Amino acid sequence: MTQPSYSLTTSLDGMTPEQLHGFFVDWPNPPTPETFLRLLRGSYRVVLAVNDGQFVGFVQAVSDDVLTAYIPLLEVVLE
């Protein structure tokens, strides 16, 4: 079995809501792709996993920029 090839990026440049489908599965009130993109843009730090141009994972960090940071959201799309 071959492992999928993916890359990591911290850039949200050019990202559109249409690229953010497949996350928050089974959440009772999931954010829309537009809200999800706003959430990512407002984060202290974001790392995205990309496979063949499709976003397949992300981790988001929130921080006070002095002492404290935490990861409220981390998700990977399983195929």
ZINORBEL-V286150 format. One record per residue. N is the residue number from 0. D_FIRST is the distance of its C-alpha to the first C-alpha in Angstrom with 2 decimals. Layout:
n->N d_first->D_FIRST
n->N d_first->D_FIRST
This chain:
n->0 d_first->0.00
n->1 d_first->3.80
n->2 d_first->6.58
n->3 d_first->9.44
n->4 d_first->12.49
n->5 d_first->15.59
n->6 d_first->19.10
n->7 d_first->21.92
n->8 d_first->25.45
n->9 d_first->28.77
n->10 d_first->30.48
n->11 d_first->31.42
n->12 d_first->33.20
n->13 d_first->32.84
n->14 d_first->30.85
n->15 d_first->31.97
n->16 d_first->31.86
n->17 d_first->29.91
n->18 d_first->26.86
n->19 d_first->26.99
n->20 d_first->25.98
n->21 d_first->23.65
n->22 d_first->25.12
n->23 d_first->27.63
n->24 d_first->26.34
n->25 d_first->28.80
n->26 d_first->31.29
n->27 d_first->34.80
n->28 d_first->36.01
n->29 d_first->33.19
n->30 d_first->34.33
n->31 d_first->34.37
n->32 d_first->32.19
n->33 d_first->35.50
n->34 d_first->36.33
n->35 d_first->32.86
n->36 d_first->33.32
n->37 d_first->36.80
n->38 d_first->35.44
n->39 d_first->32.96
n->40 d_first->35.77
n->41 d_first->38.12
n->42 d_first->35.89
n->43 d_first->36.76
n->44 d_first->33.24
n->45 d_first->29.99
n->46 d_first->26.49
n->47 d_first->24.11
n->48 d_first->20.36
n->49 d_first->19.73
n->50 d_first->16.74
n->51 d_first->17.86
n->52 d_first->21.42
n->53 d_first->20.87
n->54 d_first->21.75
n->55 d_first->19.15
n->56 d_first->20.93
n->57 d_first->24.28
n->58 d_first->26.54
n->59 d_first->30.29
n->60 d_first->33.03
n->61 d_first->36.71
n->62 d_first->39.35
n->63 d_first->43.10
n->64 d_first->42.56
n->65 d_first->44.58
n->66 d_first->43.23
n->67 d_first->40.90
n->68 d_first->37.48
n->69 d_first->35.09
n->70 d_first->31.85
n->71 d_first->32.75
n->72 d_first->29.59
n->73 d_first->25.89
n->74 d_first->23.34
n->75 d_first->19.71
n->76 d_first->18.75
n->77 d_first->15.97
n->78 d_first->14.31
